[in-house]
Amino acid sequence: MNGFRRVGIVYNSQNTVAKDLGTALHAKLTVSWDTWLCSAADVEMARKLAGGTDVLVVVGGDGSGVA
């Protein structure tokens, strides 16, 4: 069994490639884990969804979100 159960994916809504990648990752990961997807622009929703999240994947940014 994996050491984590809940995966969050946050994507840059100003980048269509990032949104597509986030959506594709969500579709693949949902098969094995409790997974959520949210635009980085929707800060309030991301905060609500983040509770209990074990792994956060950020796509389509410049890296500053994980600095």
Secondary structure in CASP SS format (residue, H / E / C, confidence):
PFRMAT SS
TARGET T0000
AUTHOR 0000-0000-0000
METHOD secondary structure of the structure
MODEL  1
M C 1.00
N C 1.00
G C 1.00
F C 1.00
R C 1.00
R E 1.00
V E 1.00
G E 1.00
I E 1.00
V E 1.00
Y E 1.00
N C 1.00
S C 1.00
Q C 1.00
N C 1.00
T H 1.00
V H 1.00
A H 1.00
K H 1.00
D H 1.00
L H 1.00
G H 1.00
T H 1.00
A H 1.00
L H 1.00
H H 1.00
A H 1.00
K H 1.00
L H 1.00
T C 1.00
V C 1.00
S C 1.00
W C 1.00
D E 1.00
T E 1.00
W E 1.00
L E 1.00
C E 1.00
S E 1.00
A C 1.00
A C 1.00
D C 1.00
V H 1.00
E H 1.00
M H 1.00
A H 1.00
R H 1.00
K H 1.00
L H 1.00
A H 1.00
G C 1.00
G C 1.00
T C 1.00
D C 1.00
V E 1.00
L E 1.00
V E 1.00
V E 1.00
V E 1.00
G C 1.00
G C 1.00
D C 1.00
G C 1.00
S H 1.00
G H 1.00
V H 1.00
A C 1.00
END
